[in-house]
């Protein structure tokens, strides 16, 4: 049945496999927001991401809820998330990231 539907049975339904913005399989969509529900700006998102090793960023779109979404190549997106998690894990300060949160969402 899977061969008829051309669905790859090795893909997990619990992990994104492409950009949610463009459908590009080589990219992942990141959602960046502040835990205190403050709206973010593209400049703030760029500063936060670059300070944590993102490299060059493309277009940053601000959502209705005040969060930002952007696409990065898969390896860079995963590295950025790992870097931010490492910063949080290494610090005794609960607010070391100043309220910033980043995730690779399943849907927007």
N, C-alpha and C positions, 0 to 999 in steps of 0.2 A: 504494500500500500504506500509506503514512504517513497519508493522509487517512482510510482505513478504520480505522486504529488510533487515530486522534485524537492522535497524537504530533506535537509541534511539531518539525519538522526543523531549526529554527534553534537549538535548545538543544544545548549541548555536553555530551557525556557526561562530560567531564573537569572540570566546574565545577558546584558545588552550585547549585540553583535554588530551594531552599526550606529552611525550618527542618527539621532532622533530628529535632527534638523534637515539633513539632506539625504539620508539613507546610505551614505558612503560607508562601505564596510571597512575601510582603512581608518576611519575616524570614530571617536567616541564623544558624546555630548557630556559636558560637565555642568553641574548646577552649583553656583556659588551664592551664598547668602549669609546674613548676619543672624545669629541666634536670638538677638534682641528685637528682631523684626524690623530693623531699620532698613529703608531702601538703600540699595547700593548703586554706585555709578560705575560706568565703564573704566574711568580713571582709577578708582579704588580697587576694582577687580584686577585690573592690569598690574597695579603695584603689588597687591597681595600674591598673585600668581607668579609674577616674575621673581619676587623675593624668595619664593619657595621652589625655584628651578624649572619653571614652565617653558622657558625659551620664548620664542616669538609667538604672539597670540593673533588670532584672526578676529573676525567680527564678534562683538559681544552684544547680545540682545538682552534688554531688560524686560522682565516679565511683569504681568499685572500685579503679582504678589510682591514685587520689589526685589526679587532675586534676579540673578543674571545667568544666562546660558551661553555656552560657547563650545565649539568643536576643537579638538586637538587630535593629532595622530594617536592611535591606540597606545603605543609605548610611552609617549610623552604624557598622556593623560594618566596612565597607571603610575608612572614615576612621580608625577605631581601629587597624586593622592597618597602614595607611600611616603613621600617627603613630609607632607603635612601631618600624617599620622605619626611619623617618627618624632617630629617636633613636639607634638602633644604628649607622646609617650615618655619622652626624655625629661619633661619639665614637671616640677612639683606644683607649679602655678596652674590652677584650673582654667585660667583665662589667658594662657600664653598666646593663643591665637587671636586675642582681642575680640572674641565673639564670632569669628569667621568659621564657616563650615563649607565643605566641598563634598560633592558626591557625584557618582555616575548613576543617573536615574534610569529606571526602567521605562518611565513614560513622563511626559511633561504635563 
